[in-house]
Amino acid sequence: MESMFLPFALVIFASVFQGSFGLGMKFMAPLKWEAWWLVHATVAMVLFPGVWAMIAVPELFDIIKAMSGKVLFLAMIFGFLWGIGGIMFGKSVPYIGMSLTYGIVMGLASAVGSLIPLFQMENATSMPAFPYVIIGVLIMLLGVAITAYAGILRDKQSAENKVKNLSLGLTIAIVSGVLSALLNVGFANAAPVAEEAAARGVIVRNSSLAAWFVVLIGAYIMNAGYAIILLFKNKSWNSFATPKANKAYMWSIIAGLCWFAALGVYGQGAALMGKIGPVIGWPMLLGLSLIVSNVWAYLNKEWSGAKKAFMWLIAGLVVLIFATIVLGYSNGL
């Protein structure tokens, strides 16, 4: 029981960061989005993970050099594709609203990000945990759907959140959800990097940081590249010198630190769960972070005056907690 406590405690801790980093996006002004995002991505995907990995994994670059090109390419390309999914998330919101977009993307990212690594494992269907993982993921999807429905009910109170183009918005959101799952798929496929780190004496939970470092190279190329394209397209390089932007810079950095703190701590928990860690830990991370983000929304009075919607939200969060328990149980089989 004690050996199971730490990995799950780490995933729960990670979900607090995952559910909180988005708060920083409310403080982008007066910076342009692309300027704020370039700073955020640099902190979240290069500086913080790089420094943490180099401290925890002293032979980081030797380990990467020892890896086959196939392992490195798969890890980075999945990170790159995840970056496309994140951008498509933002493109979907104007068409179908934040709540519906978030629900679709979170649901698909949770399910796909868990099931692809599961079926990449040998003899996955014969594993004792297999039916419980499938049931847990399905329950997680139900919880996300109920939570998204609660958000839609709440959004109907605001005229500015009317659906503008349902079919186009749904298509973009679905593609975004599938691509967003690939961050975890990249992490699972970077397992040989973590295994090499562990073989060189790095403690198991820290070995995951070497895997993330590789995956995030691809993620950063996509995110930074897109931001730089916009900086040229919009001729907004001067945004970096905007007066009174200290608060925006501060929140960009804080959001970046929280974003990788979530992945770094989640990776440690998943590593301690063994090979099935990314399968179980990923939907737990996203489901619990959805609870955390809605707690922040409640504290910011975003659910005020929406009693019916709030009751649906509570129901959805209860289902998410139950799904987490089922997934947690599967790890002990």
C-alpha positions in Angstrom: 0.0 0.0 0.0 2.8 2.4 0.9 4.5 1.7 -2.5 1.3 2.7 -4.3 0.8 5.9 -2.2 3.7 7.9 -3.6 3.0 7.5 -7.3 -0.7 8.4 -6.9 0.2 11.3 -4.6 2.5 12.6 -7.2 -0.1 12.4 -10.0 -2.6 14.2 -7.7 0.0 16.9 -6.9 0.7 17.2 -10.6 -3.0 17.8 -11.4 -3.0 20.8 -9.1 -0.4 22.4 -11.4 -2.1 21.2 -14.5 -5.5 22.6 -13.4 -3.9 26.0 -12.3 -1.5 27.0 -15.1 -4.3 28.3 -17.3 -4.9 31.1 -14.8 -1.9 32.9 -16.1 -3.6 33.2 -19.5 -6.0 35.7 -18.1 -3.2 38.2 -17.7 -1.7 38.5 -21.2 -2.5 42.1 -21.7 -0.8 44.4 -22.7 1.4 41.9 -24.5 0.3 40.4 -27.8 -0.6 36.7 -27.6 2.4 35.7 -29.7 4.9 37.6 -27.5 3.4 36.2 -24.3 3.3 32.7 -25.7 6.9 32.7 -26.8 8.1 33.6 -23.3 5.7 31.0 -21.8 6.8 28.2 -24.2 10.5 29.0 -23.6 10.1 28.7 -19.9 7.7 25.7 -20.0 9.4 23.6 -22.7 13.1 24.6 -22.6 14.4 26.4 -19.5 12.5 24.7 -16.7 12.6 21.1 -18.0 16.2 21.6 -19.2 17.6 22.8 -15.9 15.6 20.3 -13.9 16.7 17.4 -16.2 20.3 18.4 -16.2 20.3 18.6 -12.3 18.5 15.3 -11.9 20.2 13.5 -14.8 23.9 14.5 -14.9 24.6 12.5 -18.0 21.6 13.8 -19.9 23.3 14.6 -23.2 25.3 11.4 -23.2 22.1 9.5 -22.7 20.4 11.2 -25.6 23.5 10.6 -27.8 23.2 6.9 -27.0 19.6 6.7 -28.2 18.6 5.4 -31.7 17.4 8.0 -34.1 14.0 6.3 -34.3 13.4 6.7 -30.5 14.4 10.3 -30.6 12.4 11.1 -33.7 9.2 9.4 -32.5 9.4 11.2 -29.1 9.9 14.6 -30.8 7.4 14.2 -33.6 4.7 13.3 -31.1 5.6 16.4 -29.1 5.4 18.5 -32.3 2.0 17.1 -33.2 0.7 17.9 -29.7 1.7 21.5 -30.4 -0.5 21.6 -33.4 -3.4 20.2 -31.3 -2.9 23.0 -28.8 -3.1 25.7 -31.5 -6.3 24.0 -32.9 -7.8 24.2 -29.5 -7.7 28.0 -29.6 -9.1 27.9 -33.2 -12.2 25.9 -32.1 -13.2 28.1 -29.2 -14.6 31.0 -31.3 -16.9 28.5 -33.1 -18.4 26.4 -30.3 -17.3 28.1 -27.0 -14.8 27.3 -24.3 -16.8 24.7 -22.3 -17.7 22.4 -25.3 -14.2 22.7 -26.8 -12.6 21.9 -23.4 -14.8 19.0 -22.8 -14.2 17.4 -26.2 -10.4 18.0 -26.2 -10.0 16.8 -22.6 -12.1 13.7 -23.2 -10.3 12.7 -26.3 -6.9 13.6 -25.0 -7.6 11.5 -21.9 -8.8 8.5 -23.8 -6.5 8.5 -26.8 -3.5 9.4 -24.7 -4.1 6.4 -22.5 -5.2 3.8 -25.0 -2.5 4.2 -27.6 0.3 3.5 -25.1 -1.9 0.6 -23.7 -2.2 -1.1 -27.1 1.5 -0.5 -27.9 2.3 -2.9 -25.0 2.8 -6.6 -25.7 -0.2 -8.8 -24.8 -2.1 -5.8 -23.5 -5.5 -7.5 -23.7 -4.4 -10.4 -21.5 -3.2 -8.1 -18.7 -5.3 -8.4 -15.5 -5.6 -4.6 -15.4 -6.9 -4.3 -19.0 -10.7 -4.4 -18.4 -10.3 -2.0 -15.4 -8.3 0.5 -17.5 -10.9 0.4 -20.3 -13.8 0.8 -17.8 -11.9 3.6 -16.0 -11.2 5.5 -19.2 -14.9 5.1 -20.3 -16.1 6.4 -16.9 -13.5 9.3 -17.2 -15.0 10.2 -20.6 -18.5 10.2 -19.1 -17.3 12.5 -16.3 -15.7 14.9 -18.8 -18.9 14.9 -20.9 -21.1 15.7 -17.9 -18.7 18.5 -16.9 -18.7 19.9 -20.4 -22.5 19.8 -20.5 -22.5 21.8 -17.2 -20.3 24.4 -18.8 -22.6 24.6 -21.9 -25.6 25.2 -19.6 -23.6 28.0 -17.9 -22.5 29.5 -21.2 -26.1 29.8 -22.4 -26.6 32.6 -20.0 -24.1 34.7 -22.0 -25.1 35.8 -25.5 -21.5 36.1 -26.5 -21.0 32.4 -26.1 -23.5 31.3 -28.8 -22.4 28.6 -31.1 -21.3 30.1 -34.4 -20.5 27.1 -36.6 -21.1 23.8 -34.9 -19.9 21.3 -37.5 -16.6 23.2 -38.2 -16.0 23.8 -34.5 -16.6 20.2 -33.6 -14.3 19.0 -36.4 -11.4 21.2 -35.2 -12.0 20.3 -31.5 -12.0 16.5 -32.3 -8.7 16.8 -34.3 -7.3 18.9 -31.5 -8.3 16.3 -28.9 -6.6 13.5 -30.7 -3.4 15.5 -31.3 -3.4 16.8 -27.7 -3.2 13.1 -26.6 0.1 12.7 -28.4 2.1 14.5 -25.7 1.6 11.4 -23.5 2.2 9.1 -26.4 5.5 10.8 -27.0 6.3 10.3 -23.3 5.5 6.6 -23.5 7.6 6.2 -26.6 10.5 8.0 -25.0 10.6 5.2 -22.3 14.0 3.9 -23.7 15.5 7.3 -22.8 14.3 7.0 -19.2 15.4 3.4 -19.0 18.9 4.4 -20.1 19.0 7.1 -17.4 17.9 4.6 -14.8 20.6 2.1 -16.0 23.2 4.8 -15.4 22.1 5.2 -11.8 19.4 7.9 -12.0 16.6 7.2 -9.5 13.5 5.8 -11.3 11.2 8.8 -10.7 13.8 11.3 -12.0 14.6 9.2 -15.1 11.3 10.4 -16.6 12.8 13.9 -16.8 15.2 12.8 -19.5 12.2 11.5 -21.6 10.3 14.7 -21.2 13.4 16.7 -22.3 13.4 14.9 -25.7 9.6 15.1 -26.2 9.5 18.8 -25.5 12.2 19.6 -28.1 9.5 18.8 -30.7 6.8 20.6 -28.7 8.9 23.7 -28.5 9.8 23.8 -32.2 6.1 23.8 -33.0 5.0 26.3 -30.3 7.9 28.7 -30.7 7.8 28.5 -34.5 4.1 29.4 -34.6 4.6 32.3 -32.2 7.6 33.6 -34.3 5.6 33.3 -37.5 2.8 35.5 -35.9 5.4 38.0 -34.6 6.6 38.5 -38.2 3.1 38.3 -39.8 1.6 40.8 -37.3 4.7 42.9 -37.1 4.4 42.7 -33.3 8.0 42.3 -32.2 7.7 45.7 -30.5 5.2 44.1 -28.2 8.1 42.9 -26.0 8.9 46.5 -25.2 5.3 47.4 -24.2 5.2 49.6 -21.2 3.8 48.3 -17.9 4.0 44.7 -19.2 5.8 43.4 -16.0 2.6 41.7 -14.7 2.1 39.9 -18.1 5.7 38.7 -18.1 5.4 37.5 -14.5 2.3 35.5 -15.3 3.8 34.1 -18.5 6.7 32.7 -16.4 4.5 31.5 -13.6 2.2 29.7 -16.1 5.3 28.1 -17.7 6.6 26.9 -14.4 3.2 25.4 -13.4 2.8 23.8 -16.9 6.0 21.8 -16.7 5.7 21.2 -13.0 2.5 19.3 -13.9 4.3 17.2 -16.5 7.5 16.7 -14.5 5.7 15.5 -11.3 3.2 13.4 -13.3 6.2 11.8 -15.1 7.7 10.9 -11.7 4.5 9.3 -10.6 4.0 7.4 -13.9 7.6 6.1 -13.7 7.0 4.7 -10.3 3.9 2.9 -11.6 6.0 0.9 -14.0 5.3 0.3 -17.7 1.6 0.9 -17.3 2.2 4.3 -15.7 1.4 6.4 -18.7 -1.7 4.4 -19.4 -3.2 4.9 -15.9 -1.5 8.2 -14.9 -2.5 10.3 -17.9 -6.3 10.1 -17.7 -6.0 10.6 -13.9 -3.9 13.7 -14.4 -6.4 15.2 -16.9 -9.5 14.2 -15.0 -8.2 15.5 -11.7 -6.9 18.7 -13.3 -10.4 19.3 -14.6 -11.7 19.3 -11.0 -8.9 21.7 -10.0 -9.7 24.1 -12.9 -13.4 24.2 -11.9 -12.5 24.8 -8.3 -10.7 27.9 -9.5 -13.6 28.9 -11.7 -16.0 28.5 -8.7 -13.7 30.7 -6.5 -13.7 33.3 -9.3 -17.5 33.2 -9.2 -17.8 31.9 -12.8 -20.7 29.6 -11.6 -22.6 32.3 -9.8 -26.3 32.3 -10.7 -26.1 29.0 -12.5 -27.5 26.6 -10.0 -28.7 23.9 -12.4 -25.4 24.0 -14.3 -23.5 23.8 -11.0 -25.4 20.7 -9.9 -24.4 19.1 -13.2 -20.8 20.1 -12.6 -20.8 18.4 -9.2 -22.2 15.3 -10.8 -19.5 15.3 -13.4 -16.7 15.8 -10.8 -18.1 12.9 -8.7 -17.9 10.7 -11.8 -14.3 11.9 -12.5 -13.3 11.0 -8.9 -14.9 7.5 -9.3 -13.0 7.0 -12.6 -9.7 7.9 -10.8 -10.4 5.3 -8.1 -11.1 2.6 -10.8 -7.8 3.5 -12.6 -5.9 3.5 -9.3 -7.3 0.1 -8.5 -6.1 -1.3 -11.9 -2.5 -0.4 -11.0 -2.6 -2.8 -8.1 -3.5 -5.8 -10.3 
